[in-house]
Structures are given as C-alpha cells and as structure tokens.
Amino acid sequence: MKVNRIMVILIIFAWPLYYLYERELGAISFLLLAIFFLYISIIEIKKLKQENSLNGDQSPRQKIE
C-alpha cells in the first residue's frame, strides 16, 4: 500500500477517532487503528512472499544460536 494512500485514510478517519477519544472510548479507536495497521502489514507480507516466489531465490535459513 502506498504511503500517500495510508496518510489519506488516516486523515479521513482522524476526526471520528478523535471523537471516540473525547467520549472516553479511546480503546475503541486504538483497536480500530491496530486492525488497520494489521491489515496493512498482512498486505505487505503477501507482496513480499509473492516477490520471493517469483524470483526463485530462496536462501537457506540460518540457525540462531
């Protein structure tokens, strides 16, 4: 997801989230933001996995000692 698109979405939803925060429902706005960022991270992980499968360059995993 492009950074510009993420910023526009956050700006659009800033007022309703702040309204919830004013009404002492900040936990709901925090939950909605967490779900939004989780969605973004899942999309980015899918893109990376797809990129890696197209390249065919799978480096062996290293053991962490």
Secondary structure by P-SEA (a helix, b strand, c coil): ccaaaaaaaaaaaaaaaaaaaaacaaaaaaaaaaaaaaaaaaaaaaaaaaaaaaacccccccccc
